[in-house]
Amino acid sequence: MQAKKRYFILLSAGSCLALLFYFGGVQFRASRSHSRREEHSGRNGLHQPSPDHFWPRFPDALRPFFPWDQLENEDSSVHISPRQKRDANSSIYKGKKCRMESCFDFTLCKKNGFKVYVYPQQKGEKIAESYQNILAAIEGSRFYTSDPSQACLFVLSLDTLDRDQLSPQYVHNLRSKVQSLHLWNNGRNHLIFNLYSGTWPDYTEDVGFDIGQAMLAKASISTENFRPNFDVSIPLFSKDHPRTGGERGFLKFNTIPPLRKYMLVFKGKRYLTGIGSDTRNALYHVHNGEDVLLLTTCKHGKDWQKHKDSRCDRDNTEYEKYDYREMLHNATFCLVPRGRRLGSFRFLEALQAACVPVMLSNGWELPFSEVINWNQAAVIGDERLLLQIPSTIRSIHQDKILALRQQTQFLWEAYFSSVEKIVLTTLEIIQDRIFKHISRNSLIWNKHPGGLFVLPRYSSYLGDFPYFYANLGLKPPSKFTAVIHAVTPLVSQSQPVLKLLVAAAKSQYCAQIIVLWNCDKPLPAKHRWPATAVPVIVIEGESKVMSSRFLPYENIITDAVLSLDEDTVLSTTEVDFAFTVWQSFPERIVGYPARSHFWDNSKERWGYTSKWTNDYSMVLTGAAIYHKYYHYLYTHYLPASLKNMVDQLANCEDILMNFLVSAVTKLPPIKVTQKKQYKETMMGQTSRASRWADPDHFAQRQSCMNTFASWFGYMPLIHSQMRLDPVLFKDQVSILRKKYRDIERL
């Protein structure tokens, strides 16, 4: 038996080997014959591709590239759920996968930079006031162009803000109107603004027409539908939101401790049924009637009594006991729950009131979340954890509360206080996406003065701006460039301009002197200028206009600029002292001649005065030090209309510079030690220097004040009662003990 088993095993093994060699040989011969055919065809200069079955098959072969909104229907819909198929038919989802790289044409922006074109308004089309404010903000910005061939971005003149079909502002037949626009191009490089979308009962985010590849600047947008780095989430604002300017935040003083009368407040509608009702219906569980006031009312709408529940009457009574403004201004935290839509007016109201927002709106993409770090200004809650909110906010340390409140004020004033700021922030975010190599970083967006006033084309290094020295651990500049504005011919070696040049050159902090020659006469010969220890550069002003004194000349090699009128009288000691003061306040204007503004009730307009009073709001640039970045801002931020006005009047350029710096810093200038006379009268000279004696000069400056305030939308100038003098100034001690002793002798 054992022998038979061994024979059987050997026979089986032999059979298996024979079969293996047989089939392996066939495959081997086939492959060899195929290689011979390839070899033969190669010799004859022919190429025959091998059959597909000789190549391995991968289950996930790479698909060909298609634009996101043009994916092949046959293949892409095979594994899509029915819900996704329904969503794909809705316009909000058609370009859901759009990104800047796939749905935006960058070539339109390379030639002319970031320019925005607004379609001309069509006859008979009604535009709501809010959308008119948006369009006006764009048309008044430095990005606007009236030439579509120059544009990088396009904005519709058709009102797309309110897409609720039950709203009186709803624009009908928008789909066909948009498609008929000759520049529409399936929405590519278009920006659509929207505040309200969807309607009762589900309030979807569908805007009611095919947006194609257009970007959305949308309020109440969900994280599910938000397309990162393509759409922009904007805040929901009311029709009364100011177009320009806007009120400042309500945090006047940094009260320590930062706690207020109420810990947490809310006052608003309660929805008995439908979307958005769950959170507000549960607020009564947290309300304690003492320091947590969460008040709701169901007394709204036509049929509220038909749907009211057992709590309605009690809630309505409690609701009417409290004044909303009083609650808002006396609360530390303000609850911002979702309503019918994810966004709420309560959000901006809380920011302005320095009431830290407590967000209860799951899935809401917060406004400008791409650039703003909301963890520094708000508490992000969860609707499912409502009962934990009171204990959570009570655990926040007072130092953190103060920091949160301060950040609410910065964000409100920088990005949200007006329609113009909301629109400009939206455009700046898009511009940063297009020019990534010079885009702003998170520090710029979340620190004073904010992204709207820090223009990245000036420099990509934060140390070149006057606002970030402390953040970077840098010391302010140790040298300055004196820029002397000359408008009269050089006829005598005793002229004030030459004395001023020598005095500035003797300063230990002076790096160079630039004489800006805005005189109609030719440049003087080099030997006419006095010899100095520092370089003296004479350049001709561009077009000989007043604004040319604030151009960002490449010749200015230092960050600090000492701006001087040709007839200014300053000693070297005064120059040194003013510069040392400026080093402590590098973001402000520091100087000698002060002026003030006031509101004239009888004329209902702003007034200008040069009288010596107990306060001031301007330091004239005839003898002042500031950072050279303000030359760049003056040239590239301010509109041409204001600069043209200055040039036509040959006046007010110093007032405009003060408006600009105060608007950026939210601070007054710094006045240093006063002396009665800072100008040397030039009798007998018939030139633009005699404009101070012109009777129309003062009236022109009054007019300038009001024109400038109108453009800014508010009065940015701030009064101050502070004057900085040297230590021991006028003290009854020996003059030898005083560092700036010459100032007292003037």
C-alpha positions in Angstrom: 0.0 0.0 0.0 2.8 2.4 0.9 4.5 1.8 -2.4 1.3 2.4 -4.4 0.8 5.7 -2.5 4.3 6.8 -3.4 3.8 6.0 -7.1 0.5 7.9 -7.1 2.1 11.0 -5.6 5.0 10.9 -8.0 2.6 10.5 -11.0 0.4 13.4 -9.8 3.4 15.7 -9.3 4.8 14.8 -12.8 1.4 15.5 -14.4 1.3 18.9 -12.7 4.8 19.8 -13.9 4.0 18.8 -17.4 0.9 21.0 -17.5 2.8 23.9 -16.0 5.6 23.7 -18.6 3.0 23.3 -21.4 1.0 26.4 -20.7 4.0 28.4 -19.6 5.7 27.6 -22.9 2.7 28.7 -24.9 2.6 32.1 -23.1 6.4 32.4 -23.5 6.2 31.7 -27.2 3.4 34.1 -27.7 5.3 36.9 -26.0 8.4 36.1 -27.9 6.6 36.1 -31.2 5.0 39.4 -30.3 8.4 40.9 -29.5 9.7 39.7 -32.8 6.8 41.4 -34.6 7.6 44.6 -32.8 11.2 44.2 -33.6 10.4 43.6 -37.3 8.0 46.6 -37.5 10.6 48.7 -35.7 13.2 47.9 -38.4 10.7 48.9 -41.1 10.1 52.3 -39.3 6.5 51.3 -38.3 4.9 51.3 -34.9 2.1 49.0 -34.0 0.7 49.5 -30.5 0.4 46.4 -28.4 -3.1 45.0 -27.7 -4.9 46.3 -24.6 -5.0 42.8 -23.0 -1.2 42.9 -22.6 -1.4 46.0 -20.3 -2.6 45.7 -16.7 -6.0 47.2 -16.0 -6.5 49.5 -13.0 -9.9 49.8 -11.4 -9.4 53.6 -10.9 -8.1 54.9 -14.2 -7.4 58.7 -14.3 -10.2 60.7 -15.9 -9.6 63.4 -18.4 -9.8 67.0 -17.0 -13.0 69.0 -17.5 -13.9 72.3 -16.0 -15.7 71.8 -12.7 -19.1 72.9 -14.0 -18.7 70.9 -17.3 -18.1 67.4 -16.0 -19.4 64.6 -18.3 -22.9 63.7 -17.3 -22.7 60.0 -18.3 -19.8 59.0 -16.1 -20.0 61.5 -13.3 -23.6 60.7 -12.4 -23.2 57.0 -12.1 -22.4 57.0 -8.4 -24.3 60.1 -7.3 -27.1 59.9 -4.9 -30.6 61.0 -5.8 -30.3 64.0 -3.4 -27.1 65.1 -5.2 -28.8 64.8 -8.5 -31.6 67.1 -7.3 -29.1 69.5 -5.9 -27.1 69.5 -9.2 -30.2 71.0 -10.9 -30.2 73.9 -8.5 -28.2 76.9 -9.6 -26.4 77.2 -6.3 -24.8 73.8 -6.8 -23.9 73.9 -10.5 -20.5 75.6 -9.9 -20.1 74.1 -6.4 -16.6 72.9 -7.2 -15.4 76.2 -8.7 -12.2 77.6 -7.4 -10.0 80.5 -8.5 -7.8 78.1 -10.5 -10.7 76.5 -12.5 -13.3 79.3 -12.8 -11.4 82.5 -12.9 -9.5 84.0 -15.8 -6.3 85.5 -14.3 -5.1 86.9 -17.6 -7.6 89.7 -17.4 -5.9 91.0 -14.3 -2.3 90.8 -15.5 -2.3 93.7 -17.9 -4.2 96.4 -16.1 -4.2 95.2 -12.5 -7.2 94.7 -10.3 -10.0 96.8 -12.0 -13.7 96.4 -11.4 -16.4 97.2 -14.0 -20.0 97.9 -13.1 -22.6 97.2 -15.8 -24.5 100.4 -16.8 -28.0 100.5 -15.3 -30.7 99.3 -17.6 -33.7 101.5 -18.2 -36.8 100.6 -16.1 -34.8 98.5 -13.7 -35.4 99.3 -10.0 -32.5 99.1 -7.6 -32.9 99.0 -3.9 -31.1 101.6 -1.8 -28.7 99.0 -0.3 -27.6 97.8 -3.7 -27.2 101.4 -4.9 -24.9 101.9 -1.9 -22.8 98.8 -2.9 -22.5 100.0 -6.5 -21.6 103.6 -5.4 -18.9 102.2 -3.1 -17.3 100.3 -6.0 -17.6 103.3 -8.4 -16.0 105.6 -5.8 -13.1 103.2 -5.1 -9.6 103.2 -6.6 -10.5 99.8 -8.3 -13.3 101.2 -10.5 -13.0 101.4 -14.3 -15.7 102.5 -16.8 -13.9 100.6 -19.5 -14.9 96.9 -19.6 -11.8 96.0 -21.7 -9.7 97.2 -18.7 -11.6 95.2 -16.1 -10.5 92.1 -14.2 -13.8 91.7 -12.3 -17.4 92.5 -13.3 -20.4 93.4 -11.1 -24.0 93.4 -12.2 -26.2 96.5 -12.1 -29.2 94.2 -11.7 -30.2 94.0 -8.1 -29.4 90.6 -6.8 -29.4 91.4 -3.0 -32.9 90.1 -2.2 -33.9 86.8 -3.9 -36.8 86.0 -1.6 -39.8 85.6 -3.9 -42.1 87.1 -1.3 -40.1 90.3 -1.0 -41.2 93.5 -2.7 -37.5 94.0 -3.7 -37.4 90.7 -5.6 -36.3 91.2 -9.3 -38.3 89.0 -11.7 -37.0 87.3 -14.8 -33.4 87.7 -13.6 -32.3 84.5 -15.3 -33.0 85.8 -18.8 -31.7 89.3 -18.0 -28.4 87.9 -16.8 -28.0 85.5 -19.7 -28.6 88.4 -22.2 -25.6 90.4 -20.9 -22.9 90.3 -23.6 -20.0 90.1 -21.1 -21.6 87.4 -18.9 -19.5 84.6 -20.3 -21.2 82.0 -18.0 -20.4 84.2 -15.0 -16.6 83.9 -15.3 -14.8 86.8 -13.4 -18.2 88.1 -12.1 -19.1 88.9 -8.5 -22.7 88.6 -7.3 -23.8 90.3 -4.1 -26.6 88.7 -2.2 -28.2 89.2 1.3 -31.3 87.1 1.2 -32.0 83.9 -0.7 -34.8 81.3 -0.6 -38.2 81.8 0.8 -40.8 80.2 3.1 -40.7 77.5 4.3 -37.2 76.1 3.8 -35.2 79.2 2.9 -32.7 77.5 0.7 -29.6 79.2 -0.5 -30.7 79.2 -4.1 -30.5 82.7 -5.6 -33.0 81.9 -8.3 -30.8 82.0 -11.4 -27.9 80.2 -12.9 -24.7 81.9 -11.5 -22.5 79.8 -13.7 -18.9 80.4 -12.7 -19.5 83.6 -10.8 -18.3 84.3 -7.3 -20.8 85.0 -4.6 -20.4 87.7 -1.9 -23.2 86.3 0.2 -24.7 86.7 3.6 -25.9 83.8 5.7 -24.0 81.3 3.6 -23.4 77.8 5.0 -20.1 76.0 5.2 -21.6 73.3 3.1 -22.3 75.6 0.1 -19.4 78.0 0.7 -16.6 77.5 -1.9 -13.4 78.2 0.0 -11.1 80.8 -1.6 -13.7 81.6 -4.2 -16.9 82.9 -2.5 -16.8 85.6 0.1 -19.0 85.5 3.2 -20.4 89.0 4.0 -22.4 90.1 7.0 -26.2 90.7 6.9 -26.7 94.4 7.1 -29.9 96.5 7.2 -31.1 99.0 4.6 -30.2 101.8 7.2 -26.5 100.8 7.3 -24.5 103.9 6.4 -23.0 104.0 3.0 -19.7 105.6 4.1 -18.1 106.4 7.4 -20.4 104.9 10.0 -20.5 105.4 13.7 -17.5 104.4 15.8 -17.8 101.6 18.3 -19.3 102.2 21.7 -16.3 101.2 23.8 -15.1 104.6 24.9 -13.0 103.5 27.8 -11.2 100.3 28.7 -13.2 99.7 31.9 -11.4 97.5 34.3 -12.8 95.0 35.3 -14.6 94.6 31.9 -17.8 93.0 33.3 -21.0 94.9 32.8 -24.5 94.8 34.4 -25.6 91.8 32.4 -23.5 88.7 31.6 -25.5 87.5 28.5 -28.4 89.1 26.7 -30.6 88.5 23.6 -33.9 90.1 22.5 -35.6 89.0 19.3 -38.3 87.0 17.5 -39.2 83.4 18.4 -40.3 81.2 15.6 -43.0 78.6 16.6 -42.6 76.4 13.6 -40.3 75.9 10.6 -36.6 76.2 10.1 -34.7 78.1 12.7 -37.2 77.6 15.4 -35.5 75.0 17.6 -32.7 77.2 19.1 -34.8 80.3 19.9 -37.6 78.1 21.3 -35.2 76.7 23.8 -33.7 80.0 25.1 -36.1 80.2 28.0 -34.2 77.3 29.7 -31.2 79.6 30.1 -33.0 82.9 30.9 -32.7 83.7 34.7 -34.1 87.2 34.8 -31.0 88.6 36.5 -27.7 88.7 34.6 -28.8 86.3 31.8 -31.7 87.9 29.8 -32.8 85.9 26.8 -36.0 87.5 25.7 -38.2 86.3 22.8 -41.6 87.2 21.4 -43.9 85.3 19.1 -45.9 88.4 18.5 -44.9 88.9 14.8 -46.4 88.0 11.5 -50.1 88.1 10.6 -51.2 84.7 12.0 -49.1 84.6 15.1 -52.2 84.1 17.4 -53.2 81.0 15.4 -49.9 79.3 16.2 -49.1 80.7 19.6 -48.2 78.2 22.3 -48.6 78.2 26.1 -45.5 80.3 26.7 -46.3 83.1 24.2 -48.2 85.4 26.5 -45.6 85.1 29.3 -42.8 85.6 26.9 -44.4 88.7 25.4 -44.9 90.3 28.8 -41.3 89.7 29.8 -40.1 90.9 26.3 -41.7 94.3 26.7 -40.2 95.0 30.1 -36.7 95.7 28.8 -35.2 98.2 26.4 -33.0 96.6 23.8 -30.5 99.4 23.6 -30.1 99.5 27.3 -29.5 95.8 27.4 -27.0 95.9 24.5 -24.9 98.7 26.0 -24.8 97.1 29.4 -24.0 93.5 28.5 -20.7 91.6 28.4 -21.8 88.9 26.0 -24.6 89.0 23.4 -26.2 85.9 22.1 -26.4 85.7 18.3 -28.6 82.7 17.5 -29.7 81.8 14.0 -33.0 83.0 12.7 -34.8 81.8 9.6 -31.4 82.1 7.9 -28.0 81.5 9.4 -27.1 85.2 9.6 -28.6 87.8 11.9 -28.6 91.6 12.3 -27.7 90.9 16.0 -24.2 90.1 14.8 -23.2 93.7 13.7 -25.2 95.2 16.5 -23.1 93.3 19.1 -19.8 94.1 17.4 -20.5 97.9 17.5 -21.7 97.8 21.1 -18.5 96.0 22.2 -20.7 93.2 23.4 -18.8 89.9 22.7 -20.9 87.9 20.2 -21.7 84.3 21.3 -22.5 82.5 18.1 -25.3 79.9 18.0 -25.7 79.2 14.3 -24.2 75.8 13.4 -22.8 75.7 9.9 -22.6 79.5 9.3 -19.5 80.6 7.4 -18.7 83.7 9.4 -18.2 87.0 7.6 -14.8 87.4 6.0 -13.7 84.1 7.7 -10.9 83.8 5.1 -9.0 86.6 6.7 -10.5 87.3 10.1 -9.7 85.2 13.1 -13.0 85.2 14.9 -11.7 83.4 17.9 -10.1 86.7 18.9 -13.5 88.5 18.9 -16.3 86.1 19.5 -17.3 82.9 21.3 -18.3 80.2 18.8 -21.0 78.0 20.4 -23.0 75.0 19.4 -26.8 75.0 19.1 -26.8 71.5 20.6 -25.0 72.7 23.8 -27.2 75.7 24.6 -27.4 74.8 28.3 -23.7 74.9 28.6 -23.3 78.5 27.3 -23.7 80.3 30.7 -21.1 78.3 32.5 -18.8 78.5 29.5 -18.8 82.3 29.4 -18.5 82.7 33.2 -15.3 80.7 33.0 -13.6 83.2 30.6 -11.0 85.3 32.4 -11.4 89.0 32.6 -8.2 89.7 30.7 -9.6 87.6 27.8 -12.9 89.4 28.0 -11.2 92.8 27.6 -9.2 91.5 24.7 -12.3 90.2 23.0 -14.1 93.5 23.5 -11.2 95.5 22.1 -11.1 93.3 19.1 -14.8 93.7 18.4 -14.2 97.5 18.2 -11.2 97.1 15.8 -13.2 94.7 13.5 -16.3 96.9 13.5 -14.4 100.1 12.6 -12.0 98.4 10.2 -14.4 96.3 8.1 -18.1 96.5 9.1 -19.2 100.1 10.1 -20.3 101.0 6.6 -21.4 99.5 3.3 -18.3 100.9 1.7 -16.0 99.1 4.1 -17.8 95.8 3.6 -17.5 96.2 -0.2 -13.9 97.2 -0.1 -13.0 94.4 2.2 -14.6 92.0 -0.3 -12.7 93.4 -3.2 -9.4 93.4 -1.3 -9.8 89.7 -0.4 -10.3 88.9 -4.0 -7.4 91.0 -5.0 -5.2 89.1 -2.5 -6.2 85.8 -4.1 -5.2 87.0 -7.6 -1.9 88.5 -6.5 -0.8 85.9 -3.9 2.8 86.9 -4.0 2.0 90.3 -2.4 -1.1 89.3 -0.4 -1.7 90.4 3.2 -1.1 88.0 6.0 -3.2 87.2 9.0 -1.4 89.7 11.2 -2.2 92.6 8.9 -5.9 91.7 8.7 -6.3 91.2 12.4 -4.2 94.0 13.8 -4.7 97.8 13.7 -5.1 99.5 11.3 -6.3 96.6 9.3 -6.1 95.3 5.7 -7.8 98.3 4.0 -5.1 100.7 5.0 -2.0 98.4 4.6 -1.4 98.2 0.9 0.8 95.3 0.1 2.1 96.8 -3.1 4.1 99.2 -1.0 6.1 96.5 0.6 5.9 92.8 1.5 7.9 93.4 4.7 5.8 94.4 7.8 8.8 96.4 9.2 8.4 98.9 6.4 5.0 100.0 7.8 4.8 102.2 10.9 2.3 100.0 12.7 4.1 96.8 13.4 7.4 97.8 15.1 6.2 96.4 18.5 4.9 93.2 17.0 8.2 92.6 15.2 10.4 93.8 18.1 11.9 96.6 16.0 13.1 100.0 17.0 11.8 103.0 15.1 14.1 104.5 12.5 17.1 106.5 13.7 17.4 108.9 10.7 15.1 111.1 8.7 15.0 112.8 5.3 14.2 116.5 5.2 11.9 117.4 2.3 11.7 121.1 1.7 9.0 122.4 -0.5 10.3 125.4 -2.5 8.0 127.6 -4.5 9.9 130.8 -4.9 13.0 131.6 -6.9 16.4 131.6 -5.2 17.5 135.3 -5.5 19.4 135.9 -2.3 21.8 133.9 0.0 19.9 135.2 3.0 16.6 133.6 2.0 14.8 131.6 4.7 15.0 128.4 2.7 18.8 128.4 2.9 18.8 129.0 6.6 16.3 126.2 7.1 18.4 123.8 4.9 21.5 124.5 7.1 19.6 124.0 10.3 18.1 120.7 9.2 21.5 119.5 7.9 23.2 120.0 11.3 20.8 117.6 13.0 22.5 114.5 14.2 19.5 112.5 12.9 19.5 113.9 9.4 20.4 111.4 6.6 19.8 113.7 3.6 17.9 116.7 2.4 15.6 116.8 -0.6 14.6 120.2 -2.1 11.3 119.8 -4.0 11.5 122.5 -6.6 7.9 123.5 -7.4 8.9 127.0 -8.6 8.2 128.2 -12.2 11.8 129.4 -12.5 14.6 127.0 -13.6 16.6 125.1 -11.0 19.4 127.1 -9.4 23.0 126.2 -10.1 24.6 123.7 -7.7 26.9 126.3 -6.2 24.0 128.4 -5.1 23.2 125.8 -2.4 25.2 125.9 0.8 27.7 123.1 1.6 26.4 120.6 4.1 27.6 117.5 5.8 24.7 115.5 4.4 23.7 115.1 0.7 21.4 117.7 -0.8 19.2 116.5 -3.7 17.2 119.0 -5.7 14.3 117.5 -7.8 11.6 119.1 -9.8 8.0 118.6 -8.7 5.7 116.7 -11.0 3.5 119.2 -12.8 4.4 121.8 -10.2 1.3 121.0 -8.2 0.8 120.9 -4.5 0.1 117.2 -4.3 3.6 116.5 -5.7 5.1 117.2 -2.3 3.5 113.9 -1.1 4.5 111.7 -3.9 6.5 108.5 -2.9 9.8 109.6 -4.3 12.4 106.8 -4.6 15.0 109.4 -3.5 13.6 109.2 0.1 15.8 106.5 1.6 14.6 106.8 5.2 11.2 105.8 6.8 11.0 109.1 8.6 10.2 112.3 6.6 10.7 115.8 8.0 8.3 117.9 5.9 9.1 121.6 5.7 7.8 124.7 3.9 10.5 126.9 2.5 9.7 129.8 4.9 9.5 127.7 8.1 11.8 128.9 10.9 13.2 126.0 12.9 16.5 125.5 14.8 18.5 122.4 14.8 17.5 121.8 18.5 13.8 121.9 17.6 14.4 119.5 14.8 16.2 117.0 17.1 13.5 117.2 19.7 10.6 116.7 17.3 12.3 113.6 15.8 13.0 112.0 19.2 9.3 112.5 20.1 8.3 111.0 16.7 10.3 107.9 17.5 7.9 107.2 20.3 4.8 107.8 18.0 6.0 106.6 14.5 2.4 106.1 13.2 1.4 109.7 13.9 2.2 113.2 12.6 4.5 115.0 15.1 5.3 118.7 14.6 4.9 122.3 15.6 2.2 124.4 13.9 -1.2 123.3 15.2 -4.7 124.0 13.9 -8.2 122.9 15.0 -11.6 122.1 13.6 -15.1 122.7 15.1 -18.7 122.3 14.2 -20.5 125.5 13.3 -24.1 125.1 14.5 -25.3 128.3 12.8 -24.0 127.2 9.4 -24.3 123.5 10.0 -20.9 122.8 8.6 -17.3 122.2 9.8 -15.2 125.2 10.6 -11.4 125.7 10.6 -9.5 127.9 13.0 -5.9 128.9 13.6 -6.6 130.5 17.0 -4.6 129.6 20.0 -6.9 127.4 22.0 -6.7 124.7 24.6 -6.9 121.9 22.1 -5.9 121.1 18.5 -6.7 118.4 15.9 -4.2 119.1 13.1 -0.4 119.6 12.9 0.4 121.3 9.6 3.0 119.6 7.3 5.0 122.8 7.0 7.0 121.7 10.0 6.1 118.1 10.8 7.6 114.6 10.9 5.7 111.5 9.7 6.4 108.1 8.1 7.0 108.0 4.4 4.3 105.3 4.0 1.8 108.2 4.2 3.2 109.5 0.9 2.2 106.2 -0.7 -1.2 106.2 0.9 -1.8 109.8 -0.1 -1.0 109.0 -3.7 -2.6 105.6 -4.1 -5.5 105.5 -1.6 -7.1 108.9 -1.9 -9.3 109.6 -4.9 -8.2 111.8 -7.7 -11.0 114.2 -7.1 -9.6 115.3 -3.7 -6.1 115.6 -5.0 -7.3 117.6 -8.0 -9.1 120.0 -5.7 -5.9 120.5 -3.7 -4.0 121.2 -6.9 -6.5 123.6 -8.4 -6.6 125.6 -5.1 -2.9 125.3 -4.4 -4.1 124.8 -0.9 -5.4 122.3 1.7 -2.8 119.6 1.1 -1.7 119.7 4.7 -5.3 119.4 5.9 -5.9 116.4 3.6 -2.8 114.7 5.0 -4.1 115.1 8.5 -7.5 113.7 7.5 -5.8 110.7 6.1 -3.5 109.9 9.0 -6.2 110.4 11.6 -8.5 108.1 9.6 -5.9 105.4 9.6 -4.7 105.7 13.1 -7.9 106.8 14.9 -5.6 109.0 16.9 -4.8 112.8 17.0 -1.4 114.2 15.9 1.3 115.1 18.4 2.2 118.7 19.0 5.6 119.6 20.4 6.9 122.7 22.2 5.0 125.8 20.9 6.5 129.0 19.7 4.5 132.0 18.4 6.2 132.3 15.1 7.1 129.4 12.9 6.9 131.3 9.5 9.2 134.0 8.3 7.2 136.7 6.5 8.5 137.3 3.0 7.4 140.9 2.2 7.6 142.1 -1.3 7.6 138.6 -2.8 4.8 138.0 -5.3 4.7 134.2 -5.4 2.7 131.4 -4.1 4.4 131.8 -0.7 2.2 134.9 -0.1 -0.9 132.7 -0.2 -1.0 133.0 3.6 -1.9 136.6 3.2 -4.6 135.9 0.5 -8.1 136.7 2.0 -9.6 133.7 0.1 -7.0 131.3 1.7 -8.9 130.9 4.9 -12.3 130.5 3.1 -10.8 127.8 0.9 -9.6 125.8 3.8 -13.1 126.0 5.4 -14.5 124.6 2.1 -11.8 121.9 2.0 -12.7 120.7 5.4 -16.3 119.9 4.5 -15.4 118.3 1.1 -12.9 116.0 2.8 -15.4 115.1 5.6 -18.0 114.3 2.9 -15.7 111.9 1.1 -14.6 110.1 4.3 -18.2 109.9 5.4 -17.4 111.3 8.8 -15.0 113.6 10.6 -11.8 111.6 11.2 -9.9 114.5 13.0 -9.6 114.0 16.7 -9.0 116.8 19.3 -6.1 116.6 21.7 -5.0 118.7 24.6 -1.6 117.1 24.9 1.6 119.0 24.1 5.0 117.4 24.6 7.8 119.6 26.0 11.4 118.6 26.9 12.0 117.6 30.5 13.0 120.6 32.6 11.4 122.9 30.0 10.9 126.3 31.7 11.9 124.7 35.0 13.7 127.0 37.5 17.0 125.1 37.2 20.3 125.9 35.6 20.1 126.1 31.8 23.3 123.9 31.7 21.3 121.0 33.1 18.8 121.1 30.2 19.3 118.9 27.1 17.3 121.1 24.7 18.3 124.4 26.2 18.2 126.3 22.9 14.4 125.8 22.7 13.8 128.1 25.7 15.8 130.9 24.0 13.7 131.0 20.9 
